[in-house]
Each structure stands twice: as structure tokens, then as C-alpha cells.
Amino acid sequence: MMNNKDKVNTGHNIEDKELIKNARKPVGELGHQILDRMNKSHESMAQWGVTHFTIKNDSKILDIGCGGGKNLERFALQISDEGKVVGIDYSQVSVEKSIALNKNNVDKGIVDVLQASVSDMPFSDETFDIVTGFETIYFWPDFINDLKEVNRVLKKGGLVFFCNEAVYREGEMDKYDDLVELLDMKIYSEDVLKESLVKAGFKDFKAYINEKNDWICVTAIKI
């Protein structure tokens, strides 16, 4: 039987601490469990988020921190054979899970999934039209430099998009204290996201907040 020290308040629910630890970098059986859950629990947020940008038939899309691969599947349905969807994750379990979910499109060469870090991505300059990150920037090790790496792999005029279930609001962050400590994560405000993206070489910053659910998504364009 679990006692309170085995639980964590995520800001939305009381959860099993060992399971939630795997949200940062899924490993082993609990990693599989959390990825299955994320594919379901993040779906409403993702569906709302992706209404804020447009994918073309020939778009080359990179999803950073692809997790269980649900967004790779979504994007693959929106492109033709001229397009490409690539997912990276630093968790081997996430890579395996994403490949399994997208097996048909991986076999066809429409989707690729690689184990890699956002801080040093194995792509040439100006490879992608769109770079996305769902529930992942909390864990990036060096936010400004990692954004510069995103900028590097984007084509000029390319779009970056982030979508998060938590947004920093002054005086309202106590509910996330346990989660932030457990996962060593950073929850960003709209202002910090804008400043950081501008520093990293982006313009035309836009933020969209879903007040009901406390979700945020942002877009910006590579200069």
C-alpha cells in the first residue's frame, strides 16, 4: 500500500511518484506506461494546439521530444509523399514506442524517429519547415542555446511551435511545487517564452492561452 511519500501532486491530480518520474525521461515498464498515458492525456491539448499553424503537403516537420509518437502520426496524415515527419527523443523507450505506433509510415519512409538531444541535433542547417515541441521544453537543459539549435535546423521563415499544459503565472505556481522539484522542470511564462525566442533569432511571436485548461501554445518565425 502506498503512503503519501509515494505520491506527488502534479497540480491537477495526485499521482504515483515513480510513474510520474518517467515523464522526464521514460525508461523501462513505467516508461511504457507513462507514454501510453501521455498519448491519451495530452490529446485534447494537442488537438487544440495544432489549430494554430498550417501544415502543407510538402512540409518537413520535426517533433522534438516525440514521446509516444502520437503527434508524428497526426502530422503524417497531413502530408504527401513530398513531405517528411521526423521525431527525436532522448529516451530509447520513447523512440521504440514512436516507431511501433508509426510502423507503416516508418516503413514507407514518411516518418523517421531518432534518439537524439535537442542540444545537439543530427540534422543539417535549414532542414525543416516546422519544428514542434509538446510538453517538452520544461526539460531542455539550456533553453536559449537549445532554441538556437532549433533555429539552426529550421529554414528561413520556418515556424517553431510549443504547446504546454502548464504556464507560469505570478502567485499561482504553488500547486506545481512538488512536480517541479520531482522532475527538475521549468515552467515558463508567456513573457519569458517571447524574450527567449527573440534572443534565439525568432520574430512574430504569438501566444494562445486556453483559460479553461491553463494550456499555452506559442508560435514564432525564424528571421
N, C-alpha and C positions, 0 to 999 in steps of 0.2 A: 504494500500500500504506500502511495506517495504522500509525503508531508509537504508543507509549504516551501521548504527549501528546494524541493524538486520542481517547483512551478515558477513561472515568470508571467508578469503582467505585460502583455505586448502593446498596451494602450487601447486595445479593442477587446481582448479576451484573456482569460487565464489559461496558460498552456504548459505542456510538459517541457521543461527546460532543455533536456537532452535533445529533443526533437527540434526545438527552435534554434539551438546552437548550429544546426545544419543549414540554416537559412543563409549563413555567410558563405560557407564552402561545403556543399553536400558531400558526405562520404558514407560508404557502407549502406547497410539496410535502412538506417534512419534517413540517410541522404535520399534514397529512392522514395521513401515515404513523403518527405517534405516536398520533393519535386512533383510527385503526383498531386499533392495538395495544392501547390502553387499554381499548377496548370489550371486547376479548377477555381481556386480562391481569387486569383488575380484576373480572371477572365473578364468580369464586368468592367474593371478599371481599364484593362487593355482595350476592350471594345470602345469605351468612351474616348480613351486617349487617341486612338488611331483615326478618329474622325477629324483630327486637327491637322492632318497633312495628306498629300496626294501621292499615290504610287502610280507610276506609268508602266506600260507593258514591258519596257526595256530597262527598268530601274535596276541598278546594282545596289543591294541593301546589305548592310552589316548590322547584326544584332549582338551587342556586347553583353555578356552575362546571360547567355541564352537559356540557362536553367533547363527546364523540361522540354523545351523546344516548341511550345505552343505558338509562339509568335512567328517562328520560322515557317510553321505550317500555314499560318494565316497569310503571310506575305507571299508564299509560293503560289497560293491560289490567285494572286492578283497580278502576276507577271506572266509574260510569254516565254518562249524558249530563248528570246533575246536577252532576257533579264537573268538575274542571279541573286540568290539569298545565301549569305554566309553567317554562321553563328560561331562566336567564340565563348569559351568559359574556362576558368582556371581549375574547375572541378572535373576530374575524369568521369565521375558518375554522371554529371550533367551532360557531358559530351556523349556518353553512351546512350543516355536517355533520349537526348535530342535526335541522335542518329536513328534510334529504334522507332521513334514517333514519325520521323520523316523518311522512312526507308525507301519508299517508292521514288520520291523526288531526289534523294541522295543517289540512288541507282541511275536515275535519268540525268544526273549532273546539274540539276536545277538548284539543289541545296548542298552546301558543304558545311561541315562542323569540325572545328579545330580546338584543341586545348591550347590556350594562349592567355596572356595577361594584357589588359588594356594599356599597361605602361610601356609595352614593347611589342607592337603587333606585327605579325609576319606578312605585311602587305606593302606593296609599292605605294609611293606618293600618289594621291589623287586617283584612287581605285574606285571609290563608291560615290553614288548619288545621295544616299541616305544612310545615316548611322543612327541606330536606336538603342535605348537602354531602359528596360523596365525594372524597377525595384532593384537597381544595382549600384547607382552612384554613391549610395551610403558607404560602400565598402572600398571605393577606389583609394589606393594608397597615397596618391599625391595629386589632388584634384586638378590644380591648374596645369601641371605638366601632362597629366593624363588627357585633359581636354585638348592640349596642344597636339598630342599624339592622334586624337580623333580628328583634329583639324588637318593633320598631315595626310591621313588616308582618304579624306573627303575631296571630291573635285571642287574646283572653284564654283561658288554658287550652290554647293550641295547643302543639304539640310541635316541638322542634328536635332534629335527628339529624345526627351527623357520623360518618363512617367513614374510617379511615386505615390504610394499610399499614405505618406506622411509628409507634412510641410511644416517648417519651423514657424511658430507664431509666439511672439513675446508673451510670457506669462501663462502659456498653455501647454508647456512641454513636460510637466511633472509626470504625466501619465506614461511617457516614454522612457523615464529614467532607467527602469530595470532592463528594458530591451537594449538601450544604448550601451549600458555597462556590459551586458552579457555578450553582445555582438561587436563591441568596439566600433559602432557605426556613427555616422554623422548625418543629421537631418538638416537639410538646407532650407533657408528662406528664399522666397522669390527674389529678393534684392541680391542675396549672395550668389544665386544662380546667374543672375543677369551680369553682375560685376565679373564673375569668373569667366563666363563665356566671352565677354568683351575683351578681357585680358588675353584670352587664348586665341583671339583673331576671328571672332564672330560678330555679326550685326543682326539687325531686325529681330531682336529678342521679343518673343511673345509668351505670355504665361496664361494658362487657363486653370481656374480653380473650380472643383466640384464641391461646393459648400456642404452639401448634404453628407458626403462621404469623407471630406477632408483630403481629397485627392488633388494632385497638381500635375499638370504636364506643361512642358515648355518646348518651344522650337526656336532655332536660330539658324542663320545662314552664314556659310564660310565666305569671308570677304574675298 
